[in-house]
């Protein structure tokens, strides 16, 4: 993965861990936990972007954001699947 500053790399490690946890919780259909992890991740992302991204970090940050978006797509797909399944069970 392209490089970012050491401080951002540490922040990213936490963001990546929470993102992976969100996917695991979604797979286990623990939606309250997914929501809590999302809140925590949002705060970490705000801190990550609080200092402006340097031009030398732009490519690395873009790769990381794309990764988050891919994981988030998986979480949303799981949620939609579960919702559809519940609707079918409820006769709707």
C-alpha positions, 0 to 999 in steps of 0.5 A, a space after each residue: 500500500 502506498 505510504 502516509 506519515 507515521 502518525 496517519 499510519 497509526 490512525 489508519 491501523 485503528 480505522 482498518 481494524 474497526 472496518 474489519 470488525 464492522 464486516 465481521 459483526 455484519 456477517 454475524 448480523 449484530 447490527 447494533 455493534 455495526 452501528 457503534 463501530 461505525 460511530 467510532 470509525 467516523 470519529 477516527 476518520 475525522 481525526 485522520 483528515 483533520 490535518 490536510 492530506 499532503 499531496 505526497 499522501 494523496 495516492 495512499 489515502 485514495 487507496 485506503 478510502 477505496 478499501 473502506 468503500 469496498 468493505 462498506 459495500 459488503 456490509 450494506 449488501 449483507 444488511 440488504 440481504 438480511 432485510 429481504 430475508 426478514 420481509 419474506 419471513 414476515 410475508 411482505 
